[in-house]
Amino acid sequence: VWLNPESEKHWGFTHSIAMIRDIFGGRMFPLTLAGLEAATKQLSRKH
């Protein structure tokens, strides 16, 4: 997963963020408490 420190409202306007999101398979979360919780849940899933 990628924890993105940029404000989520800016994610759609930055090419490098789109590239990182693609590299991480769309598993990008905001660097917030809710984002950390969602990222942790994502990482604990069995694939």
mmCIF file as Biopython writes it, N, C-alpha, C and O atoms, coordinates in Angstrom:
data_model
#
loop_
_atom_site.group_PDB
_atom_site.id
_atom_site.type_symbol
_atom_site.label_atom_id
_atom_site.label_alt_id
_atom_site.label_comp_id
_atom_site.label_asym_id
_atom_site.label_entity_id
_atom_site.label_seq_id
_atom_site.pdbx_PDB_ins_code
_atom_site.Cartn_x
_atom_site.Cartn_y
_atom_site.Cartn_z
_atom_site.occupancy
_atom_site.B_iso_or_equiv
_atom_site.auth_seq_id
_atom_site.auth_asym_id
_atom_site.pdbx_PDB_model_num
ATOM 1   N N  . VAL A ? 1  ? 0.847  -1.186  0.000   1.0 0.0 1  A 1 
ATOM 2   C CA . VAL A ? 1  ? 0.000  0.000   0.000   1.0 0.0 1  A 1 
ATOM 3   C C  . VAL A ? 1  ? 0.885  1.239   0.000   1.0 0.0 1  A 1 
ATOM 4   O O  . VAL A ? 1  ? 2.061  1.190   0.360   1.0 0.0 1  A 1 
ATOM 5   N N  . TRP A ? 2  ? 0.300  2.323   -0.404  1.0 0.0 2  A 1 
ATOM 6   C CA . TRP A ? 2  ? 0.989  3.610   -0.381  1.0 0.0 2  A 1 
ATOM 7   C C  . TRP A ? 2  ? 0.177  4.554   0.496   1.0 0.0 2  A 1 
ATOM 8   O O  . TRP A ? 2  ? -1.021 4.723   0.274   1.0 0.0 2  A 1 
ATOM 9   N N  . LEU A ? 3  ? 0.805  5.163   1.478   1.0 0.0 3  A 1 
ATOM 10  C CA . LEU A ? 3  ? 0.170  6.185   2.299   1.0 0.0 3  A 1 
ATOM 11  C C  . LEU A ? 3  ? 0.585  7.539   1.745   1.0 0.0 3  A 1 
ATOM 12  O O  . LEU A ? 3  ? 1.744  7.942   1.850   1.0 0.0 3  A 1 
ATOM 13  N N  . ASN A ? 4  ? -0.364 8.221   1.166   1.0 0.0 4  A 1 
ATOM 14  C CA . ASN A ? 4  ? -0.089 9.465   0.461   1.0 0.0 4  A 1 
ATOM 15  C C  . ASN A ? 4  ? -0.279 10.662  1.396   1.0 0.0 4  A 1 
ATOM 16  O O  . ASN A ? 4  ? -1.369 10.857  1.934   1.0 0.0 4  A 1 
ATOM 17  N N  . PRO A ? 5  ? 0.771  11.466  1.593   1.0 0.0 5  A 1 
ATOM 18  C CA . PRO A ? 5  ? 0.654  12.635  2.459   1.0 0.0 5  A 1 
ATOM 19  C C  . PRO A ? 5  ? -0.074 13.810  1.799   1.0 0.0 5  A 1 
ATOM 20  O O  . PRO A ? 5  ? -0.494 14.741  2.486   1.0 0.0 5  A 1 
ATOM 21  N N  . GLU A ? 6  ? -0.224 13.771  0.477   1.0 0.0 6  A 1 
ATOM 22  C CA . GLU A ? 6  ? -0.938 14.844  -0.227  1.0 0.0 6  A 1 
ATOM 23  C C  . GLU A ? 6  ? -2.426 14.781  0.096   1.0 0.0 6  A 1 
ATOM 24  O O  . GLU A ? 6  ? -2.967 13.704  0.344   1.0 0.0 6  A 1 
ATOM 25  N N  . SER A ? 7  ? -3.071 15.913  0.091   1.0 0.0 7  A 1 
ATOM 26  C CA . SER A ? 7  ? -4.511 15.959  0.301   1.0 0.0 7  A 1 
ATOM 27  C C  . SER A ? 7  ? -5.207 15.144  -0.792  1.0 0.0 7  A 1 
ATOM 28  O O  . SER A ? 7  ? -4.874 15.258  -1.972  1.0 0.0 7  A 1 
ATOM 29  N N  . GLU A ? 8  ? -6.167 14.330  -0.388  1.0 0.0 8  A 1 
ATOM 30  C CA . GLU A ? 8  ? -6.849 13.434  -1.324  1.0 0.0 8  A 1 
ATOM 31  C C  . GLU A ? 8  ? -7.529 14.195  -2.465  1.0 0.0 8  A 1 
ATOM 32  O O  . GLU A ? 8  ? -7.687 13.652  -3.558  1.0 0.0 8  A 1 
ATOM 33  N N  . LYS A ? 9  ? -7.928 15.434  -2.224  1.0 0.0 9  A 1 
ATOM 34  C CA . LYS A ? 9  ? -8.600 16.209  -3.268  1.0 0.0 9  A 1 
ATOM 35  C C  . LYS A ? 9  ? -7.653 16.568  -4.419  1.0 0.0 9  A 1 
ATOM 36  O O  . LYS A ? 9  ? -8.120 16.970  -5.485  1.0 0.0 9  A 1 
ATOM 37  N N  . HIS A ? 10 ? -6.342 16.434  -4.231  1.0 0.0 10 A 1 
ATOM 38  C CA . HIS A ? 10 ? -5.360 16.758  -5.264  1.0 0.0 10 A 1 
ATOM 39  C C  . HIS A ? 10 ? -4.880 15.532  -6.045  1.0 0.0 10 A 1 
ATOM 40  O O  . HIS A ? 10 ? -4.146 15.675  -7.023  1.0 0.0 10 A 1 
ATOM 41  N N  . TRP A ? 11 ? -5.282 14.339  -5.630  1.0 0.0 11 A 1 
ATOM 42  C CA . TRP A ? 11 ? -4.759 13.119  -6.232  1.0 0.0 11 A 1 
ATOM 43  C C  . TRP A ? 11 ? -5.030 13.027  -7.727  1.0 0.0 11 A 1 
ATOM 44  O O  . TRP A ? 11 ? -4.194 12.507  -8.466  1.0 0.0 11 A 1 
ATOM 45  N N  . GLY A ? 12 ? -6.156 13.510  -8.184  1.0 0.0 12 A 1 
ATOM 46  C CA . GLY A ? 12 ? -6.512 13.393  -9.595  1.0 0.0 12 A 1 
ATOM 47  C C  . GLY A ? 12 ? -5.773 14.352  -10.516 1.0 0.0 12 A 1 
ATOM 48  O O  . GLY A ? 12 ? -5.903 14.256  -11.737 1.0 0.0 12 A 1 
ATOM 49  N N  . PHE A ? 13 ? -5.003 15.270  -9.956  1.0 0.0 13 A 1 
ATOM 50  C CA . PHE A ? 13 ? -4.362 16.304  -10.761 1.0 0.0 13 A 1 
ATOM 51  C C  . PHE A ? 13 ? -2.852 16.147  -10.894 1.0 0.0 13 A 1 
ATOM 52  O O  . PHE A ? 13 ? -2.200 16.974  -11.531 1.0 0.0 13 A 1 
ATOM 53  N N  . THR A ? 14 ? -2.289 15.097  -10.303 1.0 0.0 14 A 1 
ATOM 54  C CA . THR A ? 14 ? -0.842 14.920  -10.300 1.0 0.0 14 A 1 
ATOM 55  C C  . THR A ? 14 ? -0.464 13.620  -10.987 1.0 0.0 14 A 1 
ATOM 56  O O  . THR A ? 14 ? -0.878 12.542  -10.563 1.0 0.0 14 A 1 
ATOM 57  N N  . HIS A ? 15 ? 0.322  13.724  -12.047 1.0 0.0 15 A 1 
ATOM 58  C CA . HIS A ? 15 ? 0.701  12.552  -12.837 1.0 0.0 15 A 1 
ATOM 59  C C  . HIS A ? 15 ? 1.499  11.548  -12.015 1.0 0.0 15 A 1 
ATOM 60  O O  . HIS A ? 15 ? 1.291  10.341  -12.142 1.0 0.0 15 A 1 
ATOM 61  N N  . SER A ? 16 ? 2.402  12.027  -11.179 1.0 0.0 16 A 1 
ATOM 62  C CA . SER A ? 16 ? 3.221  11.095  -10.391 1.0 0.0 16 A 1 
ATOM 63  C C  . SER A ? 16 ? 2.365  10.309  -9.396  1.0 0.0 16 A 1 
ATOM 64  O O  . SER A ? 16 ? 2.649  9.140   -9.132  1.0 0.0 16 A 1 
ATOM 65  N N  . ILE A ? 17 ? 1.329  10.929  -8.847  1.0 0.0 17 A 1 
ATOM 66  C CA . ILE A ? 17 ? 0.434  10.210  -7.939  1.0 0.0 17 A 1 
ATOM 67  C C  . ILE A ? 17 ? -0.315 9.128   -8.698  1.0 0.0 17 A 1 
ATOM 68  O O  . ILE A ? 17 ? -0.493 8.025   -8.183  1.0 0.0 17 A 1 
ATOM 69  N N  . ALA A ? 18 ? -0.755 9.423   -9.906  1.0 0.0 18 A 1 
ATOM 70  C CA . ALA A ? 18 ? -1.431 8.410   -10.727 1.0 0.0 18 A 1 
ATOM 71  C C  . ALA A ? 18 ? -0.497 7.243   -11.029 1.0 0.0 18 A 1 
ATOM 72  O O  . ALA A ? 18 ? -0.923 6.088   -11.028 1.0 0.0 18 A 1 
ATOM 73  N N  . MET A ? 19 ? 0.761  7.538   -11.284 1.0 0.0 19 A 1 
ATOM 74  C CA . MET A ? 19 ? 1.734  6.475   -11.555 1.0 0.0 19 A 1 
ATOM 75  C C  . MET A ? 19 ? 1.938  5.597   -10.322 1.0 0.0 19 A 1 
ATOM 76  O O  . MET A ? 19 ? 1.972  4.372   -10.431 1.0 0.0 19 A 1 
ATOM 77  N N  . ILE A ? 20 ? 2.072  6.209   -9.167  1.0 0.0 20 A 1 
ATOM 78  C CA . ILE A ? 20 ? 2.265  5.451   -7.924  1.0 0.0 20 A 1 
ATOM 79  C C  . ILE A ? 20 ? 1.032  4.607   -7.623  1.0 0.0 20 A 1 
ATOM 80  O O  . ILE A ? 20 ? 1.147  3.451   -7.216  1.0 0.0 20 A 1 
ATOM 81  N N  . ARG A ? 21 ? -0.145 5.187   -7.823  1.0 0.0 21 A 1 
ATOM 82  C CA . ARG A ? 21 ? -1.381 4.428   -7.590  1.0 0.0 21 A 1 
ATOM 83  C C  . ARG A ? 21 ? -1.418 3.196   -8.481  1.0 0.0 21 A 1 
ATOM 84  O O  . ARG A ? 21 ? -1.820 2.119   -8.041  1.0 0.0 21 A 1 
ATOM 85  N N  . ASP A ? 22 ? -1.004 3.350   -9.723  1.0 0.0 22 A 1 
ATOM 86  C CA . ASP A ? 22 ? -0.970 2.223   -10.660 1.0 0.0 22 A 1 
ATOM 87  C C  . ASP A ? 22 ? 0.047  1.166   -10.217 1.0 0.0 22 A 1 
ATOM 88  O O  . ASP A ? 22 ? -0.245 -0.029  -10.247 1.0 0.0 22 A 1 
ATOM 89  N N  . ILE A ? 23 ? 1.220  1.602   -9.812  1.0 0.0 23 A 1 
ATOM 90  C CA . ILE A ? 23 ? 2.268  0.676   -9.362  1.0 0.0 23 A 1 
ATOM 91  C C  . ILE A ? 23 ? 1.790  -0.137  -8.162  1.0 0.0 23 A 1 
ATOM 92  O O  . ILE A ? 23 ? 2.073  -1.331  -8.065  1.0 0.0 23 A 1 
ATOM 93  N N  . PHE A ? 24 ? 1.064  0.509   -7.248  1.0 0.0 24 A 1 
ATOM 94  C CA . PHE A ? 24 ? 0.595  -0.168  -6.041  1.0 0.0 24 A 1 
ATOM 95  C C  . PHE A ? 24 ? -0.783 -0.806  -6.224  1.0 0.0 24 A 1 
ATOM 96  O O  . PHE A ? 24 ? -1.448 -1.144  -5.245  1.0 0.0 24 A 1 
ATOM 97  N N  . GLY A ? 25 ? -1.202 -0.966  -7.462  1.0 0.0 25 A 1 
ATOM 98  C CA . GLY A ? 25 ? -2.463 -1.653  -7.732  1.0 0.0 25 A 1 
ATOM 99  C C  . GLY A ? 25 ? -3.681 -0.939  -7.175  1.0 0.0 25 A 1 
ATOM 100 O O  . GLY A ? 25 ? -4.661 -1.582  -6.799  1.0 0.0 25 A 1 
ATOM 101 N N  . GLY A ? 26 ? -3.627 0.383   -7.120  1.0 0.0 26 A 1 
ATOM 102 C CA . GLY A ? 26 ? -4.756 1.157   -6.625  1.0 0.0 26 A 1 
ATOM 103 C C  . GLY A ? 26 ? -4.857 1.207   -5.112  1.0 0.0 26 A 1 
ATOM 104 O O  . GLY A ? 26 ? -5.802 1.779   -4.568  1.0 0.0 26 A 1 
ATOM 105 N N  . ARG A ? 27 ? -3.900 0.616   -4.438  1.0 0.0 27 A 1 
ATOM 106 C CA . ARG A ? 27 ? -3.953 0.561   -2.969  1.0 0.0 27 A 1 
ATOM 107 C C  . ARG A ? 27 ? -3.262 1.785   -2.371  1.0 0.0 27 A 1 
ATOM 108 O O  . ARG A ? 27 ? -2.207 1.680   -1.746  1.0 0.0 27 A 1 
ATOM 109 N N  . MET A ? 28 ? -3.883 2.952   -2.579  1.0 0.0 28 A 1 
ATOM 110 C CA . MET A ? 28 ? -3.365 4.208   -2.056  1.0 0.0 28 A 1 
ATOM 111 C C  . MET A ? 28 ? -4.351 4.744   -1.031  1.0 0.0 28 A 1 
ATOM 112 O O  . MET A ? 28 ? -5.560 4.765   -1.261  1.0 0.0 28 A 1 
ATOM 113 N N  . PHE A ? 29 ? -3.825 5.171   0.086   1.0 0.0 29 A 1 
ATOM 114 C CA . PHE A ? 29 ? -4.654 5.662   1.172   1.0 0.0 29 A 1 
ATOM 115 C C  . PHE A ? 29 ? -4.084 6.974   1.678   1.0 0.0 29 A 1 
ATOM 116 O O  . PHE A ? 29 ? -2.876 7.196   1.609   1.0 0.0 29 A 1 
ATOM 117 N N  . PRO A ? 30 ? -4.955 7.853   2.192   1.0 0.0 30 A 1 
ATOM 118 C CA . PRO A ? 30 ? -4.456 9.113   2.739   1.0 0.0 30 A 1 
ATOM 119 C C  . PRO A ? 30 ? -3.693 8.876   4.038   1.0 0.0 30 A 1 
ATOM 120 O O  . PRO A ? 30 ? -3.969 7.926   4.772   1.0 0.0 30 A 1 
ATOM 121 N N  . LEU A ? 31 ? -2.753 9.732   4.305   1.0 0.0 31 A 1 
ATOM 122 C CA . LEU A ? 31 ? -1.957 9.640   5.530   1.0 0.0 31 A 1 
ATOM 123 C C  . LEU A ? 31 ? -2.743 10.306  6.668   1.0 0.0 31 A 1 
ATOM 124 O O  . LEU A ? 31 ? -2.413 11.392  7.144   1.0 0.0 31 A 1 
ATOM 125 N N  . THR A ? 32 ? -3.788 9.602   7.069   1.0 0.0 32 A 1 
ATOM 126 C CA . THR A ? 32 ? -4.662 10.019  8.166   1.0 0.0 32 A 1 
ATOM 127 C C  . THR A ? 32 ? -4.903 8.796   9.042   1.0 0.0 32 A 1 
ATOM 128 O O  . THR A ? 32 ? -4.504 7.687   8.686   1.0 0.0 32 A 1 
ATOM 129 N N  . LEU A ? 33 ? -5.550 8.992   10.178  1.0 0.0 33 A 1 
ATOM 130 C CA . LEU A ? 33 ? -5.870 7.837   11.018  1.0 0.0 33 A 1 
ATOM 131 C C  . LEU A ? 33 ? -6.782 6.862   10.278  1.0 0.0 33 A 1 
ATOM 132 O O  . LEU A ? 33 ? -6.579 5.650   10.345  1.0 0.0 33 A 1 
ATOM 133 N N  . ALA A ? 34 ? -7.781 7.382   9.576   1.0 0.0 34 A 1 
ATOM 134 C CA . ALA A ? 34 ? -8.684 6.519   8.809   1.0 0.0 34 A 1 
ATOM 135 C C  . ALA A ? 34 ? -7.937 5.824   7.677   1.0 0.0 34 A 1 
ATOM 136 O O  . ALA A ? 34 ? -8.187 4.652   7.393   1.0 0.0 34 A 1 
ATOM 137 N N  . GLY A ? 35 ? -7.024 6.540   7.031   1.0 0.0 35 A 1 
ATOM 138 C CA . GLY A ? 35 ? -6.227 5.948   5.964   1.0 0.0 35 A 1 
ATOM 139 C C  . GLY A ? 35 ? -5.309 4.855   6.478   1.0 0.0 35 A 1 
ATOM 140 O O  . GLY A ? 35 ? -5.147 3.821   5.831   1.0 0.0 35 A 1 
ATOM 141 N N  . LEU A ? 36 ? -4.708 5.078   7.639   1.0 0.0 36 A 1 
ATOM 142 C CA . LEU A ? 36 ? -3.855 4.054   8.256   1.0 0.0 36 A 1 
ATOM 143 C C  . LEU A ? 36 ? -4.665 2.809   8.597   1.0 0.0 36 A 1 
ATOM 144 O O  . LEU A ? 36 ? -4.196 1.687   8.402   1.0 0.0 36 A 1 
ATOM 145 N N  . GLU A ? 37 ? -5.871 3.003   9.103   1.0 0.0 37 A 1 
ATOM 146 C CA . GLU A ? 37 ? -6.735 1.869   9.435   1.0 0.0 37 A 1 
ATOM 147 C C  . GLU A ? 37 ? -7.113 1.090   8.173   1.0 0.0 37 A 1 
ATOM 148 O O  . GLU A ? 37 ? -7.061 -0.140  8.160   1.0 0.0 37 A 1 
ATOM 149 N N  . ALA A ? 38 ? -7.491 1.808   7.115   1.0 0.0 38 A 1 
ATOM 150 C CA . ALA A ? 38 ? -7.860 1.149   5.861   1.0 0.0 38 A 1 
ATOM 151 C C  . ALA A ? 38 ? -6.667 0.417   5.248   1.0 0.0 38 A 1 
ATOM 152 O O  . ALA A ? 38 ? -6.818 -0.689  4.729   1.0 0.0 38 A 1 
ATOM 153 N N  . ALA A ? 39 ? -5.497 1.022   5.305   1.0 0.0 39 A 1 
ATOM 154 C CA . ALA A ? 39 ? -4.290 0.386   4.763   1.0 0.0 39 A 1 
ATOM 155 C C  . ALA A ? 39 ? -3.944 -0.873  5.544   1.0 0.0 39 A 1 
ATOM 156 O O  . ALA A ? 39 ? -3.557 -1.885  4.960   1.0 0.0 39 A 1 
ATOM 157 N N  . THR A ? 40 ? -4.082 -0.812  6.863   1.0 0.0 40 A 1 
ATOM 158 C CA . THR A ? 40 ? -3.811 -1.980  7.699   1.0 0.0 40 A 1 
ATOM 159 C C  . THR A ? 40 ? -4.772 -3.111  7.373   1.0 0.0 40 A 1 
ATOM 160 O O  . THR A ? 40 ? -4.363 -4.268  7.277   1.0 0.0 40 A 1 
ATOM 161 N N  . LYS A ? 41 ? -6.042 -2.785  7.202   1.0 0.0 41 A 1 
ATOM 162 C CA . LYS A ? 41 ? -7.032 -3.806  6.824   1.0 0.0 41 A 1 
ATOM 163 C C  . LYS A ? 41 ? -6.680 -4.412  5.474   1.0 0.0 41 A 1 
ATOM 164 O O  . LYS A ? 41 ? -6.776 -5.625  5.288   1.0 0.0 41 A 1 
ATOM 165 N N  . GLN A ? 42 ? -6.271 -3.567  4.532   1.0 0.0 42 A 1 
ATOM 166 C CA . GLN A ? 42 ? -5.901 -4.051  3.199   1.0 0.0 42 A 1 
ATOM 167 C C  . GLN A ? 42 ? -4.715 -4.998  3.279   1.0 0.0 42 A 1 
ATOM 168 O O  . GLN A ? 42 ? -4.704 -6.036  2.617   1.0 0.0 42 A 1 
ATOM 169 N N  . LEU A ? 43 ? -3.724 -4.656  4.076   1.0 0.0 43 A 1 
ATOM 170 C CA . LEU A ? 43 ? -2.529 -5.487  4.193   1.0 0.0 43 A 1 
ATOM 171 C C  . LEU A ? 43 ? -2.797 -6.807  4.915   1.0 0.0 43 A 1 
ATOM 172 O O  . LEU A ? 43 ? -2.100 -7.794  4.680   1.0 0.0 43 A 1 
ATOM 173 N N  . SER A ? 44 ? -3.796 -6.829  5.784   1.0 0.0 44 A 1 
ATOM 174 C CA . SER A ? 44 ? -4.077 -8.056  6.533   1.0 0.0 44 A 1 
ATOM 175 C C  . SER A ? 44 ? -4.997 -9.016  5.784   1.0 0.0 44 A 1 
ATOM 176 O O  . SER A ? 44 ? -5.229 -10.132 6.250   1.0 0.0 44 A 1 
ATOM 177 N N  . ARG A ? 45 ? -5.525 -8.602  4.633   1.0 0.0 45 A 1 
ATOM 178 C CA . ARG A ? 45 ? -6.365 -9.487  3.820   1.0 0.0 45 A 1 
ATOM 179 C C  . ARG A ? 45 ? -5.542 -10.610 3.229   1.0 0.0 45 A 1 
ATOM 180 O O  . ARG A ? 45 ? -4.380 -10.430 2.865   1.0 0.0 45 A 1 
ATOM 181 N N  . LYS A ? 46 ? -6.162 -11.763 3.142   1.0 0.0 46 A 1 
ATOM 182 C CA . LYS A ? 46 ? -5.500 -12.886 2.477   1.0 0.0 46 A 1 
ATOM 183 C C  . LYS A ? 46 ? -5.795 -12.788 0.994   1.0 0.0 46 A 1 
ATOM 184 O O  . LYS A ? 46 ? -6.933 -12.547 0.591   1.0 0.0 46 A 1 
ATOM 185 N N  . HIS A ? 47 ? -4.772 -12.975 0.189   1.0 0.0 47 A 1 
ATOM 186 C CA . HIS A ? 47 ? -4.935 -12.848 -1.267  1.0 0.0 47 A 1 
ATOM 187 C C  . HIS A ? 47 ? -5.118 -14.195 -1.890  1.0 0.0 47 A 1 
ATOM 188 O O  . HIS A ? 47 ? -5.271 -14.296 -3.108  1.0 0.0 47 A 1 
#
